[in-house]
Amino acid sequence: MIRRGEDSMTLKTRVEALVAEFKANGRIVIVGASLAGLRAAEALRNEGFTGRLTIIGDETCEPYDRPPLSKGVLLGRVPADHTTLPRLRTTDADWKLGVAATGLDRVTKRLLLDNGEKVPYDRLLIATGTRARPWPNPAEAALDGVFTIRTRDDAARLRERLAAGPKRVLVIGGGFIGSEVASVCRELDLPVTLAERGEAPLVGALGGVIGQIAADMQREAGVDLRCGVGVTSLDGDGNGRLRRASLTDGTTLDVDVVVAALGSIRNVEWLEGAGLAAGRWGVGCDAGCRAFDINGVVTDSIFVAGDIARAPHVLYEYQFLSMEHWDNAVLGAAVAAHNMVSLEPDRYPHLILPAFWSGQFGVNIKSVGVPPFADEIVFTQGSVKERRFAAAYGYGGRIVAAVTFNQGKWLEYYAAQIERSGPFPPPPPGWDKPEDMTPMPAEFKDPSSATAMPEVVLTGHDPSERRAEYRPRRR
Ligand SMILES: Cc1cc2nc3c(=O)[nH]c(=O)nc-3n(C[C@H](O)[C@H](O)[C@H](O)COP(=O)(O)OP(=O)(O)OC[C@H]3O[C@@H](n4cnc5c(N)ncnc54)[C@H](O)[C@@H]3O)c2cc1C
């Protein structure tokens, strides 16, 4: 006779044996050979996975780091091919580079590749990230002198053009990347115009109050900043070289370089027909990085990490967040890797607070939390005039985000406040309290109005809260 205790012990032992067998001999495939893909591969090996590991990436080069592309590389301080990501350990993986995944068959658990190959998997990690949104008119986008910036080659080409001393650069879009490019141009002493449809740069990510400070910074640095202004067309000469841009303020500009910094598009097309919850906002997954199928049922063998992942966050009313940030890719990869080889009770949640940094116009901007979730902002430290300050964002009486300009050392304090749902306004940590600490509207626009693409996108889980999904992209 088998007593109940023995029975469950046998089951536990059997399950543990299955996990051990999977860790020793399973097949894991990672699609996307960049930051999230590489760090997930390394984490899998650290977790003791010794089975077969395949990494598929459509770029031909080794994984590289993107943040320097719009900063040091454009300035000429870092050659584009010196951005290769450091390897933290050996991955002992089968790297298939220069090959794209074109389909996923979940029934037979196979990936289809553009070279005709079919790759079987037991567990799959989707880490295909995003690509730059191109200038929407294909003929104009093809003009010699029109750039986007997402890849190492994009950055190398743009660097070459900037180094050649163009007459004027036009940056379209005042989000982080557009603003960084404008900053580089001024550092290189190049005339630059930035056209932003919203009323200030960075307004989508940080709101109107901070956006005005960013606008002042740009103008002081000599950027011809035009807010509330779009670009209607780009014109070339008979040889297909960019010559002119027409703007909605009725002016035309003679330009020989245009950088379209219009945000990103998630690389989900290859998942069409796979029955996953994949769409324009990324691939939906739970807080443990497991992908949802199209009906919202969690899968058990498909995981998601990096820019393409879209997961609910407890601190933000369980809204699904898509975070296009470096830290999110690194930590999401570690959590996904751990959960891929762990039993349910041992799984971790990926509950990182969104955080990003940007360097522009001599200022180090850092943010933590989700600023667009807020409706109020208060300056808590330092001086706006000196471009050295901290501000906290609030919603419903609690702190939900913070931003610092040249005050990054205080970010941890604000992160701790956010993590424990501290009060808004928060008690200022430093001695350098600003004169005016009155909360004011944070000035985030209705998501249906045209603004720069925010770096953090909020989308709702409840039909009545799904406004963020409506964001017109028409010109
Ligand atoms: C110019 C620039 C500056 C940035 N600066 C900052 C910064 O200052 N701070 C910050 O926090 N973040 C910054 N970021 C964002 C940061 O780089 C990203 O969050 C990070 O790269 C995300 O990594 P990922 O692996 O998820 O996606 P990605 O880096 O986008 O990698 C996805 C990979 O998958 C490949 N792929 C796509 N589809 C397929 C397919 N079907 N088959 C095979 N492979 C495929 C892609 O080509 C790519 O190589 C910046 C990004 C850019 C572009």
The ligand as an SDF file (V2000), in Angstrom:
LIG
                    3D

 53 58  0  0  0  0  0  0  0  0999 V2000
   20.5620   54.7110  -30.5350 C   0  0  0  0  0  0  0  0  0  0  0  0
   20.0600   54.0880  -29.2560 C   0  0  0  0  0  0  0  0  0  0  0  0
   20.3860   54.6620  -28.0280 C   0  0  0  0  0  0  0  0  0  0  0  0
   19.9140   54.1010  -26.8470 C   0  0  0  0  0  0  0  0  0  0  0  0
   20.2540   54.6790  -25.6660 N   0  0  0  0  0  0  0  0  0  0  0  0
   19.7810   54.1520  -24.5040 C   0  0  0  0  0  0  0  0  0  0  0  0
   20.1140   54.7500  -23.2630 C   0  0  0  0  0  0  0  0  0  0  0  0
   20.8160   55.7630  -23.2040 O   0  0  0  0  0  0  0  0  0  0  0  0
   19.6110   54.1710  -22.1280 N   0  0  0  0  0  0  0  0  0  0  0  0
   18.8180   53.0520  -22.1640 C   0  0  0  0  0  0  0  0  0  0  0  0
   18.3680   52.5690  -21.1070 O   0  0  0  0  0  0  0  0  0  0  0  0
   18.5060   52.4580  -23.3360 N   0  0  0  0  0  0  0  0  0  0  0  0
   18.9650   52.9880  -24.4990 C   0  0  0  0  0  0  0  0  0  0  0  0
   18.6470   52.3900  -25.6960 N   0  0  0  0  0  0  0  0  0  0  0  0
   17.7750   51.1910  -25.6800 C   0  0  0  0  0  0  0  0  0  0  0  0
   18.5530   49.8870  -25.5170 C   0  0  0  0  0  0  0  0  0  0  0  0
   19.6100   49.8360  -26.4120 O   0  0  0  0  0  0  0  0  0  0  0  0
   17.5660   48.7410  -25.7560 C   0  0  0  0  0  0  0  0  0  0  0  0
   16.6730   48.7480  -24.6740 O   0  0  0  0  0  0  0  0  0  0  0  0
   18.2450   47.3750  -25.8990 C   0  0  0  0  0  0  0  0  0  0  0  0
   19.0520   47.3380  -27.0360 O   0  0  0  0  0  0  0  0  0  0  0  0
   17.1810   46.2710  -25.9870 C   0  0  0  0  0  0  0  0  0  0  0  0
   17.7970   45.0460  -26.2260 O   0  0  0  0  0  0  0  0  0  0  0  0
   16.9970   43.8200  -26.8890 P   0  0  0  0  0  0  0  0  0  0  0  0
   17.9770   42.7040  -26.9490 O   0  0  0  0  0  0  0  0  0  0  0  0
   15.7080   43.6420  -26.2160 O   0  0  0  0  0  0  0  0  0  0  0  0
   16.5930   44.3200  -28.3400 O   0  0  0  0  0  0  0  0  0  0  0  0
   17.4770   44.7460  -29.5880 P   0  0  0  0  0  0  0  0  0  0  0  0
   18.7520   45.3770  -29.1260 O   0  0  0  0  0  0  0  0  0  0  0  0
   16.5730   45.5280  -30.4660 O   0  0  0  0  0  0  0  0  0  0  0  0
   17.8530   43.3790  -30.2950 O   0  0  0  0  0  0  0  0  0  0  0  0
   16.9430   42.5720  -30.9890 C   0  0  0  0  0  0  0  0  0  0  0  0
   17.7320   41.7710  -32.0020 C   0  0  0  0  0  0  0  0  0  0  0  0
   16.8590   40.8330  -32.6330 O   0  0  0  0  0  0  0  0  0  0  0  0
   17.0830   40.8720  -34.0380 C   0  0  0  0  0  0  0  0  0  0  0  0
   15.8910   40.3720  -34.7350 N   0  0  0  0  0  0  0  0  0  0  0  0
   14.7260   41.0220  -34.9690 C   0  0  0  0  0  0  0  0  0  0  0  0
   13.8560   40.2180  -35.6360 N   0  0  0  0  0  0  0  0  0  0  0  0
   14.4950   39.0360  -35.8170 C   0  0  0  0  0  0  0  0  0  0  0  0
   14.1260   37.8120  -36.4290 C   0  0  0  0  0  0  0  0  0  0  0  0
   12.9080   37.6290  -36.9870 N   0  0  0  0  0  0  0  0  0  0  0  0
   15.0110   36.8010  -36.4650 N   0  0  0  0  0  0  0  0  0  0  0  0
   16.2490   36.9660  -35.9020 C   0  0  0  0  0  0  0  0  0  0  0  0
   16.6500   38.1080  -35.3080 N   0  0  0  0  0  0  0  0  0  0  0  0
   15.7850   39.1340  -35.2560 C   0  0  0  0  0  0  0  0  0  0  0  0
   17.3780   42.3460  -34.2800 C   0  0  0  0  0  0  0  0  0  0  0  0
   17.9910   42.5840  -35.5380 O   0  0  0  0  0  0  0  0  0  0  0  0
   18.3000   42.6490  -33.1160 C   0  0  0  0  0  0  0  0  0  0  0  0
   19.6210   42.2530  -33.3940 O   0  0  0  0  0  0  0  0  0  0  0  0
   19.0970   52.9390  -26.8940 C   0  0  0  0  0  0  0  0  0  0  0  0
   18.7690   52.3670  -28.1410 C   0  0  0  0  0  0  0  0  0  0  0  0
   19.2370   52.9320  -29.3000 C   0  0  0  0  0  0  0  0  0  0  0  0
   18.8690   52.3250  -30.6330 C   0  0  0  0  0  0  0  0  0  0  0  0
  1  2  1  0
  2  3  1  0
  2 52  2  0
  3  4  2  0
  4  5  1  0
  4 50  1  0
  5  6  2  0
  6  7  1  0
  6 13  1  0
  7  8  2  0
  7  9  1  0
  9 10  1  0
 10 11  2  0
 10 12  1  0
 12 13  2  0
 13 14  1  0
 14 15  1  0
 14 50  1  0
 15 16  1  0
 16 17  1  0
 16 18  1  0
 18 19  1  0
 18 20  1  0
 20 21  1  0
 20 22  1  0
 22 23  1  0
 23 24  1  0
 24 25  2  0
 24 26  1  0
 24 27  1  0
 27 28  1  0
 28 29  2  0
 28 30  1  0
 28 31  1  0
 31 32  1  0
 32 33  1  0
 33 34  1  0
 33 48  1  0
 34 35  1  0
 35 36  1  0
 35 46  1  0
 36 37  1  0
 36 45  1  0
 37 38  2  0
 38 39  1  0
 39 40  1  0
 39 45  2  0
 40 41  1  0
 40 42  2  0
 42 43  1  0
 43 44  2  0
 44 45  1  0
 46 47  1  0
 46 48  1  0
 48 49  1  0
 50 51  2  0
 51 52  1  0
 52 53  1  0
M  END
$$$$
